[in-house]
């Protein structure tokens, strides 16, 4: 955010060589307060840490540090309670905080800006926000994982059809299907943890672009705010938005997975599938058709995915081709980040509720598991075990499927004699192999859908959820609630 002209007080003293009239001309267009006011906690936390750093450097006296930190804490409490009234002289949250502080501590507030710029200040605020946001998303991902695991445990013996091209393919166990989404979400969780780690570099001290001229202990300032390290380059610190892209990219991939899960819910709740219903509180009705029970929350999650993709593409387009150093284009980062975060957080909460509200019909799923010649591969595998090359076995079973389709029969309806006409070596085992349950039990490889493998996978998923010390993102940084100490 660049300096803008304004009226009197701390907030007005940013115009520099600009006159008041010139500074006010474009204020309505350039103002960022309508969206960056959301960063007030992070902005105040950063200001308090900056004040303490100035105190440690001997730039501020101990009583000045105490007065400024206490005043900032009062501003935070007022904003937190929703009592603060923003005015037209507040183009952004930084100057709004300065104006509020000046009302409490007088001219001492003018020292708050010593040794920093809004360029590094806004980067600091956004990094603090995204570290916190990543923690919140991780917590909601884990909640959805727990819901999926709970439903998978509930139906660990249920059969259902697996699909390719949305056509019946092979039978699978119901928990095998749900665990696929669990592991997708686990990768999403890892992405947010990694994005948070990359966000954890403190840009404070970069000032406008060249670094601060004051002897601030930036490592101590970073530690004060919960950052593990300091940015290596002041120019990079003020112009980098990779961390925002990392967060948005993680949001976009997560929304792909939520959208796919939502589509499965929509299909399962259709009469054509009939695998599940949603509890009344989670199903929508029709203004004209009294019989309708529409899975509207899942549909909305699917629809909102495009919004998150747009936020990522928008910021990528903004950053492409920017010269090194701060430019006001970078002001566009916050609405993208806020929009994606709010959408992802809401969608995770909605899908956790949807998964919990599903009422499954295991008998319908098991009946569907045997449709569409879903055990044809088992018949081919049986022939292979007799010594038939797989290509030939594939052809022979394909011929049997074609004949059954023409006659309106199932593979299970073929007699042993009919199978022996295809290959005389066929024995009674072919009839057992055509059972959907036998087909599932045969898939005993690592990661397969056999009951023993699925039981192991359920244990692994439960162990992953229980390993909070290995999975949870680092402790979130302070956001302005820390007491206001003197010089450290």
DRENVEXBA-208855 format. One record per residue (C-alpha): x, y, z; residue in three letters. Coordinates in steps of 0.02 Angstrom, whole numbers. Example, Ala and Ser with C-alpha at 12.3 -4.5 7.8 and 13.67 -1.06 7.14 Angstrom:
! residues 2
{px: 615 py: -225 pz: 390 type: ALA}
{px: 684 py: -53 pz: 357 type: SER}
This chain:
! residues 488
{px: 0 py: 0 pz: 0 type: UNK}
{px: 73 py: 167 pz: -50 type: UNK}
{px: 63 py: 332 pz: 42 type: UNK}
{px: -94 py: 434 pz: 11 type: UNK}
{px: -139 py: 612 pz: 52 type: UNK}
{px: -258 py: 651 pz: 192 type: UNK}
{px: -310 py: 767 pz: 329 type: UNK}
{px: -228 py: 804 pz: 496 type: UNK}
{px: -166 py: 682 pz: 626 type: UNK}
{px: -61 py: 526 pz: 603 type: UNK}
{px: -170 py: 462 pz: 463 type: UNK}
{px: -154 py: 621 pz: 365 type: UNK}
{px: 35 py: 633 pz: 372 type: UNK}
{px: 72 py: 516 pz: 227 type: UNK}
{px: 60 py: 630 pz: 78 type: UNK}
{px: 240 py: 689 pz: 76 type: UNK}
{px: 259 py: 806 pz: -71 type: UNK}
{px: 76 py: 783 pz: -119 type: UNK}
{px: -42 py: 922 pz: -75 type: UNK}
{px: -203 py: 884 pz: 16 type: UNK}
{px: -311 py: 910 pz: -138 type: UNK}
{px: -205 py: 795 pz: -248 type: UNK}
{px: -197 py: 664 pz: -112 type: UNK}
{px: -385 py: 659 pz: -90 type: UNK}
{px: -431 py: 652 pz: -274 type: UNK}
{px: -416 py: 464 pz: -296 type: UNK}
{px: -441 py: 413 pz: -115 type: UNK}
{px: -604 py: 322 pz: -146 type: UNK}
{px: -526 py: 215 pz: -281 type: UNK}
{px: -361 py: 177 pz: -197 type: UNK}
{px: -426 py: 150 pz: -20 type: UNK}
{px: -405 py: -29 pz: 41 type: UNK}
{px: -493 py: -11 pz: 209 type: UNK}
{px: -654 py: -96 pz: 150 type: UNK}
{px: -560 py: -261 pz: 145 type: UNK}
{px: -395 py: -241 pz: 239 type: UNK}
{px: -485 py: -186 pz: 399 type: UNK}
{px: -497 py: -373 pz: 426 type: UNK}
{px: -311 py: -373 pz: 467 type: UNK}
{px: -326 py: -262 pz: 621 type: UNK}
{px: -271 py: -396 pz: 744 type: UNK}
{px: -119 py: -441 pz: 641 type: UNK}
{px: -79 py: -257 pz: 611 type: UNK}
{px: -85 py: -217 pz: 796 type: UNK}
{px: 18 py: -371 pz: 842 type: UNK}
{px: 150 py: -319 pz: 715 type: UNK}
{px: 149 py: -141 pz: 781 type: UNK}
{px: 171 py: -199 pz: 960 type: UNK}
{px: 318 py: -309 pz: 909 type: UNK}
{px: 393 py: -164 pz: 811 type: UNK}
{px: 378 py: -50 pz: 962 type: UNK}
{px: 464 py: -179 pz: 1072 type: UNK}
{px: 603 py: -194 pz: 942 type: UNK}
{px: 625 py: -4 pz: 942 type: UNK}
{px: 638 py: -12 pz: 1130 type: UNK}
{px: 770 py: -148 pz: 1126 type: UNK}
{px: 868 py: -42 pz: 1001 type: UNK}
{px: 862 py: 109 pz: 1115 type: UNK}
{px: 759 py: 210 pz: 991 type: UNK}
{px: 612 py: 219 pz: 1113 type: UNK}
{px: 619 py: 239 pz: 1300 type: UNK}
{px: 545 py: 105 pz: 1411 type: UNK}
{px: 398 py: 214 pz: 1461 type: UNK}
{px: 364 py: 252 pz: 1277 type: UNK}
{px: 362 py: 67 pz: 1236 type: UNK}
{px: 240 py: 33 pz: 1378 type: UNK}
{px: 126 py: 177 pz: 1328 type: UNK}
{px: 122 py: 131 pz: 1144 type: UNK}
{px: 94 py: -55 pz: 1176 type: UNK}
{px: -43 py: -18 pz: 1301 type: UNK}
{px: -126 py: 105 pz: 1183 type: UNK}
{px: -120 py: -21 pz: 1041 type: UNK}
{px: -199 py: -151 pz: 1154 type: UNK}
{px: -340 py: -30 pz: 1190 type: UNK}
{px: -365 py: -2 pz: 1003 type: UNK}
{px: -369 py: -190 pz: 975 type: UNK}
{px: -500 py: -214 pz: 1111 type: UNK}
{px: -608 py: -76 pz: 1037 type: UNK}
{px: -596 py: -148 pz: 861 type: UNK}
{px: -620 py: -325 pz: 925 type: UNK}
{px: -781 py: -272 pz: 1010 type: UNK}
{px: -844 py: -186 pz: 851 type: UNK}
{px: -851 py: -16 pz: 936 type: UNK}
{px: -720 py: 71 pz: 829 type: UNK}
{px: -788 py: 194 pz: 701 type: UNK}
{px: -685 py: 204 pz: 543 type: UNK}
{px: -686 py: 372 pz: 455 type: UNK}
{px: -655 py: 442 pz: 282 type: UNK}
{px: -480 py: 490 pz: 339 type: UNK}
{px: -436 py: 305 pz: 355 type: UNK}
{px: -378 py: 242 pz: 184 type: UNK}
{px: -313 py: 79 pz: 256 type: UNK}
{px: -305 py: -18 pz: 419 type: UNK}
{px: -128 py: 40 pz: 458 type: UNK}
{px: -173 py: 224 pz: 462 type: UNK}
{px: -337 py: 188 pz: 550 type: UNK}
{px: -240 py: 105 pz: 691 type: UNK}
{px: -118 py: 251 pz: 697 type: UNK}
{px: -262 py: 376 pz: 708 type: UNK}
{px: -344 py: 277 pz: 847 type: UNK}
{px: -179 py: 264 pz: 939 type: UNK}
{px: -150 py: 451 pz: 925 type: UNK}
{px: -316 py: 483 pz: 1011 type: UNK}
{px: -254 py: 381 pz: 1159 type: UNK}
{px: -70 py: 426 pz: 1177 type: UNK}
{px: -58 py: 592 pz: 1084 type: UNK}
{px: 94 py: 642 pz: 979 type: UNK}
{px: 190 py: 489 pz: 1043 type: UNK}
{px: 90 py: 390 pz: 914 type: UNK}
{px: 188 py: 478 pz: 776 type: UNK}
{px: 341 py: 376 pz: 827 type: UNK}
{px: 254 py: 213 pz: 783 type: UNK}
{px: 306 py: 226 pz: 601 type: UNK}
{px: 491 py: 243 pz: 642 type: UNK}
{px: 599 py: 122 pz: 543 type: UNK}
{px: 463 py: 40 pz: 439 type: UNK}
{px: 348 py: 65 pz: 291 type: UNK}
{px: 174 py: 10 pz: 250 type: UNK}
{px: 259 py: -96 pz: 117 type: UNK}
{px: 337 py: -215 pz: 243 type: UNK}
{px: 194 py: -187 pz: 365 type: UNK}
{px: 61 py: -255 pz: 249 type: UNK}
{px: 169 py: -405 pz: 203 type: UNK}
{px: 190 py: -442 pz: 387 type: UNK}
{px: 3 py: -428 pz: 418 type: UNK}
{px: -41 py: -543 pz: 274 type: UNK}
{px: 88 py: -673 pz: 323 type: UNK}
{px: 21 py: -675 pz: 502 type: UNK}
{px: -156 py: -692 pz: 435 type: UNK}
{px: -112 py: -836 pz: 319 type: UNK}
{px: -17 py: -931 pz: 452 type: UNK}
{px: -174 py: -923 pz: 558 type: UNK}
{px: -286 py: -962 pz: 410 type: UNK}
{px: -184 py: -1116 pz: 367 type: UNK}
{px: -205 py: -1178 pz: 546 type: UNK}
{px: -393 py: -1154 pz: 534 type: UNK}
{px: -404 py: -1245 pz: 368 type: UNK}
{px: -299 py: -1389 pz: 435 type: UNK}
{px: -415 py: -1407 pz: 585 type: UNK}
{px: -568 py: -1415 pz: 471 type: UNK}
{px: -485 py: -1539 pz: 354 type: UNK}
{px: -452 py: -1651 pz: 504 type: UNK}
{px: -634 py: -1637 pz: 556 type: UNK}
{px: -692 py: -1694 pz: 383 type: UNK}
{px: -564 py: -1835 pz: 386 type: UNK}
{px: -637 py: -1894 pz: 552 type: UNK}
{px: -813 py: -1892 pz: 481 type: UNK}
{px: -757 py: -1995 pz: 330 type: UNK}
{px: -664 py: -2118 pz: 440 type: UNK}
{px: -814 py: -2136 pz: 555 type: UNK}
{px: -930 py: -2177 pz: 409 type: UNK}
{px: -800 py: -2295 pz: 335 type: UNK}
{px: -789 py: -2391 pz: 499 type: UNK}
{px: -978 py: -2398 pz: 507 type: UNK}
{px: -989 py: -2482 pz: 337 type: UNK}
{px: -828 py: -2582 pz: 334 type: UNK}
{px: -916 py: -2737 pz: 264 type: UNK}
{px: -1026 py: -2650 pz: 136 type: UNK}
{px: -1002 py: -2682 pz: -48 type: UNK}
{px: -1027 py: -2552 pz: -183 type: UNK}
{px: -986 py: -2535 pz: -367 type: UNK}
{px: -825 py: -2452 pz: -419 type: UNK}
{px: -839 py: -2350 pz: -579 type: UNK}
{px: -733 py: -2296 pz: -724 type: UNK}
{px: -807 py: -2176 pz: -852 type: UNK}
{px: -956 py: -2175 pz: -732 type: UNK}
{px: -992 py: -2353 pz: -789 type: UNK}
{px: -993 py: -2503 pz: -671 type: UNK}
{px: -816 py: -2571 pz: -668 type: UNK}
{px: -772 py: -2684 pz: -520 type: UNK}
{px: -845 py: -2708 pz: -346 type: UNK}
{px: -756 py: -2623 pz: -201 type: UNK}
{px: -785 py: -2608 pz: -16 type: UNK}
{px: -875 py: -2449 pz: 37 type: UNK}
{px: -737 py: -2397 pz: 159 type: UNK}
{px: -610 py: -2417 pz: 19 type: UNK}
{px: -705 py: -2284 pz: -79 type: UNK}
{px: -716 py: -2164 pz: 68 type: UNK}
{px: -533 py: -2188 pz: 114 type: UNK}
{px: -485 py: -2128 pz: -59 type: UNK}
{px: -554 py: -1958 pz: -7 type: UNK}
{px: -469 py: -1972 pz: 162 type: UNK}
{px: -298 py: -1986 pz: 79 type: UNK}
{px: -339 py: -1845 pz: -41 type: UNK}
{px: -378 py: -1735 pz: 109 type: UNK}
{px: -220 py: -1792 pz: 197 type: UNK}
{px: -120 py: -1728 pz: 49 type: UNK}
{px: -218 py: -1566 pz: 60 type: UNK}
{px: -177 py: -1551 pz: 244 type: UNK}
{px: 7 py: -1574 pz: 203 type: UNK}
{px: -3 py: -1437 pz: 72 type: UNK}
{px: -71 py: -1313 pz: 198 type: UNK}
{px: 61 py: -1360 pz: 326 type: UNK}
{px: 195 py: -1335 pz: 194 type: UNK}
{px: 118 py: -1171 pz: 136 type: UNK}
{px: 116 py: -1111 pz: 316 type: UNK}
{px: 299 py: -1156 pz: 336 type: UNK}
{px: 346 py: -1057 pz: 181 type: UNK}
{px: 242 py: -910 pz: 244 type: UNK}
{px: 341 py: -910 pz: 407 type: UNK}
{px: 476 py: -788 pz: 352 type: UNK}
{px: 464 py: -618 pz: 435 type: UNK}
{px: 474 py: -466 pz: 317 type: UNK}
{px: 485 py: -338 pz: 458 type: UNK}
{px: 632 py: -222 pz: 439 type: UNK}
{px: 625 py: -220 pz: 250 type: UNK}
{px: 541 py: -49 pz: 260 type: UNK}
{px: 497 py: 19 pz: 88 type: UNK}
{px: 620 py: -92 pz: -6 type: UNK}
{px: 801 py: -61 pz: 50 type: UNK}
{px: 790 py: -109 pz: 234 type: UNK}
{px: 777 py: -7 pz: 392 type: UNK}
{px: 911 py: 118 pz: 447 type: UNK}
{px: 882 py: 80 pz: 632 type: UNK}
{px: 979 py: -55 pz: 728 type: UNK}
{px: 829 py: -170 pz: 753 type: UNK}
{px: 857 py: -350 pz: 806 type: UNK}
{px: 750 py: -426 pz: 669 type: UNK}
{px: 777 py: -604 pz: 727 type: UNK}
{px: 708 py: -559 pz: 898 type: UNK}
{px: 563 py: -465 pz: 817 type: UNK}
{px: 523 py: -617 pz: 710 type: UNK}
{px: 527 py: -732 pz: 861 type: UNK}
{px: 415 py: -612 pz: 955 type: UNK}
{px: 281 py: -638 pz: 821 type: UNK}
{px: 303 py: -826 pz: 802 type: UNK}
{px: 405 py: -824 pz: 641 type: UNK}
{px: 545 py: -952 pz: 633 type: UNK}
{px: 655 py: -847 pz: 519 type: UNK}
{px: 682 py: -677 pz: 437 type: UNK}
{px: 670 py: -639 pz: 251 type: UNK}
{px: 842 py: -643 pz: 170 type: UNK}
{px: 816 py: -495 pz: 52 type: UNK}
{px: 724 py: -333 pz: 86 type: UNK}
{px: 668 py: -311 pz: -95 type: UNK}
{px: 601 py: -487 pz: -99 type: UNK}
{px: 518 py: -461 pz: 69 type: UNK}
{px: 408 py: -317 pz: 9 type: UNK}
{px: 368 py: -381 pz: -165 type: UNK}
{px: 350 py: -569 pz: -136 type: UNK}
{px: 176 py: -644 pz: -141 type: UNK}
{px: 228 py: -825 pz: -171 type: UNK}
{px: 162 py: -867 pz: 1 type: UNK}
{px: -11 py: -805 pz: -49 type: UNK}
{px: -2 py: -908 pz: -208 type: UNK}
{px: 48 py: -1061 pz: -106 type: UNK}
{px: -105 py: -1039 pz: 3 type: UNK}
{px: -220 py: -1010 pz: -146 type: UNK}
{px: -149 py: -1159 pz: -240 type: UNK}
{px: -179 py: -1270 pz: -88 type: UNK}
{px: -356 py: -1201 pz: -79 type: UNK}
{px: -385 py: -1239 pz: -263 type: UNK}
{px: -327 py: -1420 pz: -252 type: UNK}
{px: -430 py: -1445 pz: -94 type: UNK}
{px: -584 py: -1379 pz: -184 type: UNK}
{px: -554 py: -1503 pz: -326 type: UNK}
{px: -564 py: -1643 pz: -198 type: UNK}
{px: -715 py: -1571 pz: -108 type: UNK}
{px: -803 py: -1548 pz: -274 type: UNK}
{px: -772 py: -1730 pz: -322 type: UNK}
{px: -838 py: -1789 pz: -154 type: UNK}
{px: -988 py: -1676 pz: -176 type: UNK}
{px: -1022 py: -1752 pz: -346 type: UNK}
{px: -1021 py: -1926 pz: -271 type: UNK}
{px: -1146 py: -1869 pz: -140 type: UNK}
{px: -1259 py: -1797 pz: -276 type: UNK}
{px: -1251 py: -1961 pz: -373 type: UNK}
{px: -1277 py: -2070 pz: -220 type: UNK}
{px: -1432 py: -1971 pz: -171 type: UNK}
{px: -1511 py: -1986 pz: -344 type: UNK}
{px: -1648 py: -2112 pz: -376 type: UNK}
{px: -1542 py: -2186 pz: -514 type: UNK}
{px: -1407 py: -2234 pz: -387 type: UNK}
{px: -1513 py: -2240 pz: -230 type: UNK}
{px: -1363 py: -2270 pz: -116 type: UNK}
{px: -1405 py: -2138 pz: 14 type: UNK}
{px: -1522 py: -2001 pz: 73 type: UNK}
{px: -1481 py: -1840 pz: 165 type: UNK}
{px: -1564 py: -1799 pz: 329 type: UNK}
{px: -1703 py: -1672 pz: 307 type: UNK}
{px: -1601 py: -1532 pz: 384 type: UNK}
{px: -1471 py: -1553 pz: 247 type: UNK}
{px: -1584 py: -1582 pz: 97 type: UNK}
{px: -1671 py: -1445 pz: 1 type: UNK}
{px: -1845 py: -1447 pz: -71 type: UNK}
{px: -1930 py: -1381 pz: -225 type: UNK}
{px: -2045 py: -1231 pz: -240 type: UNK}
{px: -2158 py: -1329 pz: -357 type: UNK}
{px: -2120 py: -1516 pz: -338 type: UNK}
{px: -2170 py: -1579 pz: -166 type: UNK}
{px: -2072 py: -1742 pz: -181 type: UNK}
{px: -1899 py: -1667 pz: -205 type: UNK}
{px: -1754 py: -1694 pz: -84 type: UNK}
{px: -1609 py: -1605 pz: -165 type: UNK}
{px: -1428 py: -1620 pz: -102 type: UNK}
{px: -1406 py: -1431 pz: -113 type: UNK}
{px: -1258 py: -1410 pz: 7 type: UNK}
{px: -1155 py: -1532 pz: -97 type: UNK}
{px: -1206 py: -1443 pz: -257 type: UNK}
{px: -1154 py: -1275 pz: -185 type: UNK}
{px: -984 py: -1342 pz: -132 type: UNK}
{px: -959 py: -1405 pz: -309 type: UNK}
{px: -1009 py: -1237 pz: -380 type: UNK}
{px: -898 py: -1136 pz: -264 type: UNK}
{px: -743 py: -1226 pz: -325 type: UNK}
{px: -739 py: -1114 pz: -478 type: UNK}
{px: -736 py: -960 pz: -367 type: UNK}
{px: -577 py: -1020 pz: -280 type: UNK}
{px: -495 py: -1065 pz: -445 type: UNK}
{px: -532 py: -888 pz: -502 type: UNK}
{px: -446 py: -812 pz: -350 type: UNK}
{px: -288 py: -909 pz: -389 type: UNK}
{px: -289 py: -865 pz: -573 type: UNK}
{px: -327 py: -683 pz: -533 type: UNK}
{px: -176 py: -663 pz: -419 type: UNK}
{px: -63 py: -755 pz: -540 type: UNK}
{px: -117 py: -633 pz: -675 type: UNK}
{px: -87 py: -484 pz: -559 type: UNK}
{px: 90 py: -540 pz: -515 type: UNK}
{px: 145 py: -584 pz: -691 type: UNK}
{px: 263 py: -453 pz: -759 type: UNK}
{px: 269 py: -338 pz: -607 type: UNK}
{px: 436 py: -247 pz: -589 type: UNK}
{px: 535 py: -285 pz: -433 type: UNK}
{px: 484 py: -182 pz: -282 type: UNK}
{px: 315 py: -134 pz: -214 type: UNK}
{px: 175 py: -81 pz: -332 type: UNK}
{px: -6 py: -45 pz: -290 type: UNK}
{px: -57 py: -195 pz: -397 type: UNK}
{px: -7 py: -300 pz: -246 type: UNK}
{px: -156 py: -229 pz: -153 type: UNK}
{px: -259 py: -355 pz: -252 type: UNK}
{px: -187 py: -500 pz: -152 type: UNK}
{px: -298 py: -481 pz: -1 type: UNK}
{px: -470 py: -497 pz: -78 type: UNK}
{px: -412 py: -655 pz: -168 type: UNK}
{px: -342 py: -730 pz: -9 type: UNK}
{px: -490 py: -680 pz: 99 type: UNK}
{px: -615 py: -743 pz: -28 type: UNK}
{px: -530 py: -911 pz: -49 type: UNK}
{px: -508 py: -935 pz: 138 type: UNK}
{px: -689 py: -895 pz: 177 type: UNK}
{px: -751 py: -1009 pz: 39 type: UNK}
{px: -639 py: -1155 pz: 84 type: UNK}
{px: -678 py: -1141 pz: 269 type: UNK}
{px: -865 py: -1140 pz: 235 type: UNK}
{px: -856 py: -1284 pz: 112 type: UNK}
{px: -757 py: -1393 pz: 232 type: UNK}
{px: -885 py: -1363 pz: 368 type: UNK}
{px: -1027 py: -1400 pz: 248 type: UNK}
{px: -952 py: -1562 pz: 184 type: UNK}
{px: -917 py: -1624 pz: 360 type: UNK}
{px: -1101 py: -1596 pz: 397 type: UNK}
{px: -1155 py: -1679 pz: 235 type: UNK}
{px: -1050 py: -1835 pz: 266 type: UNK}
{px: -1120 py: -1848 pz: 441 type: UNK}
{px: -1299 py: -1823 pz: 378 type: UNK}
{px: -1293 py: -1960 pz: 244 type: UNK}
{px: -1406 py: -2108 pz: 277 type: UNK}
{px: -1337 py: -2250 pz: 174 type: UNK}
{px: -1431 py: -2397 pz: 97 type: UNK}
{px: -1304 py: -2540 pz: 102 type: UNK}
{px: -1425 py: -2663 pz: 21 type: UNK}
{px: -1443 py: -2549 pz: -130 type: UNK}
{px: -1255 py: -2526 pz: -143 type: UNK}
{px: -1223 py: -2713 pz: -133 type: UNK}
{px: -1356 py: -2750 pz: -264 type: UNK}
{px: -1274 py: -2624 pz: -380 type: UNK}
{px: -1102 py: -2698 pz: -348 type: UNK}
{px: -1145 py: -2849 pz: -454 type: UNK}
{px: -1225 py: -2756 pz: -599 type: UNK}
{px: -1148 py: -2714 pz: -766 type: UNK}
{px: -1045 py: -2874 pz: -777 type: UNK}
{px: -933 py: -2804 pz: -640 type: UNK}
{px: -851 py: -2971 pz: -607 type: UNK}
{px: -799 py: -3003 pz: -788 type: UNK}
{px: -617 py: -2966 pz: -742 type: UNK}
{px: -627 py: -3103 pz: -610 type: UNK}
{px: -682 py: -3227 pz: -744 type: UNK}
{px: -533 py: -3176 pz: -851 type: UNK}
{px: -415 py: -3192 pz: -704 type: UNK}
{px: -485 py: -3365 pz: -669 type: UNK}
{px: -443 py: -3418 pz: -847 type: UNK}
{px: -268 py: -3346 pz: -829 type: UNK}
{px: -240 py: -3456 pz: -677 type: UNK}
{px: -283 py: -3605 pz: -790 type: UNK}
{px: -143 py: -3554 pz: -907 type: UNK}
{px: -240 py: -3450 pz: -1033 type: UNK}
{px: -145 py: -3292 pz: -1089 type: UNK}
{px: -234 py: -3139 pz: -1023 type: UNK}
{px: -268 py: -3067 pz: -1196 type: UNK}
{px: -354 py: -3228 pz: -1245 type: UNK}
{px: -447 py: -3237 pz: -1078 type: UNK}
{px: -504 py: -3057 pz: -1105 type: UNK}
{px: -572 py: -3104 pz: -1277 type: UNK}
{px: -662 py: -3260 pz: -1214 type: UNK}
{px: -747 py: -3171 pz: -1069 type: UNK}
{px: -791 py: -3025 pz: -1183 type: UNK}
{px: -879 py: -3149 pz: -1297 type: UNK}
{px: -976 py: -3217 pz: -1147 type: UNK}
{px: -1026 py: -3040 pz: -1097 type: UNK}
{px: -1086 py: -3003 pz: -1274 type: UNK}
{px: -1192 py: -3160 pz: -1275 type: UNK}
{px: -1267 py: -3119 pz: -1105 type: UNK}
{px: -1311 py: -2943 pz: -1161 type: UNK}
{px: -1398 py: -3010 pz: -1315 type: UNK}
{px: -1497 py: -3135 pz: -1212 type: UNK}
{px: -1531 py: -3021 pz: -1063 type: UNK}
{px: -1434 py: -3129 pz: -942 type: UNK}
{px: -1296 py: -3103 pz: -814 type: UNK}
{px: -1127 py: -3190 pz: -810 type: UNK}
{px: -1184 py: -3278 pz: -652 type: UNK}
{px: -1327 py: -3355 pz: -754 type: UNK}
{px: -1208 py: -3450 pz: -868 type: UNK}
{px: -1195 py: -3635 pz: -827 type: UNK}
{px: -1032 py: -3729 pz: -804 type: UNK}
{px: -1064 py: -3815 pz: -970 type: UNK}
{px: -1082 py: -3648 pz: -1058 type: UNK}
{px: -916 py: -3590 pz: -984 type: UNK}
{px: -834 py: -3752 pz: -1039 type: UNK}
{px: -885 py: -3718 pz: -1217 type: UNK}
{px: -773 py: -3565 pz: -1207 type: UNK}
{px: -630 py: -3666 pz: -1132 type: UNK}
{px: -643 py: -3849 pz: -1081 type: UNK}
{px: -524 py: -3823 pz: -935 type: UNK}
{px: -651 py: -3718 pz: -840 type: UNK}
{px: -706 py: -3796 pz: -676 type: UNK}
{px: -835 py: -3754 pz: -541 type: UNK}
{px: -719 py: -3620 pz: -472 type: UNK}
{px: -777 py: -3502 pz: -609 type: UNK}
{px: -947 py: -3491 pz: -527 type: UNK}
{px: -873 py: -3442 pz: -359 type: UNK}
{px: -759 py: -3314 pz: -442 type: UNK}
{px: -909 py: -3221 pz: -511 type: UNK}
{px: -971 py: -3171 pz: -338 type: UNK}
{px: -944 py: -2986 pz: -301 type: UNK}
{px: -886 py: -3032 pz: -126 type: UNK}
{px: -757 py: -3153 pz: -197 type: UNK}
{px: -702 py: -3022 pz: -321 type: UNK}
{px: -667 py: -2900 pz: -180 type: UNK}
{px: -575 py: -3030 pz: -76 type: UNK}
{px: -461 py: -3068 pz: -222 type: UNK}
{px: -392 py: -2889 pz: -227 type: UNK}
{px: -271 py: -2917 pz: -83 type: UNK}
{px: -123 py: -2816 pz: -146 type: UNK}
{px: -59 py: -2667 pz: -47 type: UNK}
{px: -186 py: -2528 pz: -68 type: UNK}
{px: -316 py: -2650 pz: -134 type: UNK}
{px: -498 py: -2669 pz: -84 type: UNK}
{px: -488 py: -2841 pz: 0 type: UNK}
{px: -562 py: -2839 pz: 176 type: UNK}
{px: -394 py: -2872 pz: 258 type: UNK}
{px: -311 py: -2731 pz: 163 type: UNK}
{px: -453 py: -2612 pz: 200 type: UNK}
{px: -447 py: -2655 pz: 385 type: UNK}
{px: -261 py: -2612 pz: 383 type: UNK}
{px: -298 py: -2450 pz: 291 type: UNK}
{px: -428 py: -2401 pz: 420 type: UNK}
{px: -300 py: -2427 pz: 558 type: UNK}
{px: -171 py: -2324 pz: 465 type: UNK}
{px: -295 py: -2182 pz: 439 type: UNK}
{px: -343 py: -2185 pz: 623 type: UNK}
{px: -159 py: -2184 pz: 671 type: UNK}
{px: -127 py: -2035 pz: 558 type: UNK}
{px: -270 py: -1939 pz: 637 type: UNK}
{px: -205 py: -1983 pz: 809 type: UNK}
{px: -29 py: -1922 pz: 774 type: UNK}
{px: -69 py: -1740 pz: 808 type: UNK}
{px: 111 py: -1703 pz: 856 type: UNK}
{px: 165 py: -1753 pz: 682 type: UNK}
{px: 20 py: -1679 pz: 585 type: UNK}
{px: -33 py: -1514 pz: 661 type: UNK}
{px: 35 py: -1351 pz: 594 type: UNK}
{px: 153 py: -1252 pz: 707 type: UNK}
{px: 83 py: -1143 pz: 845 type: UNK}
{px: -7 py: -994 pz: 773 type: UNK}
{px: 73 py: -824 pz: 800 type: UNK}
{px: 1 py: -694 pz: 919 type: UNK}
{px: -131 py: -576 pz: 849 type: UNK}
{px: -128 py: -431 pz: 967 type: UNK}
{px: -185 py: -510 pz: 1130 type: UNK}
{px: -14 py: -516 pz: 1208 type: UNK}
{px: 10 py: -404 pz: 1363 type: UNK}
{px: 108 py: -246 pz: 1332 type: UNK}
{px: 278 py: -267 pz: 1414 type: UNK}
{px: 417 py: -140 pz: 1421 type: UNK}
{px: 583 py: -154 pz: 1332 type: UNK}
{px: 642 py: -333 pz: 1317 type: UNK}
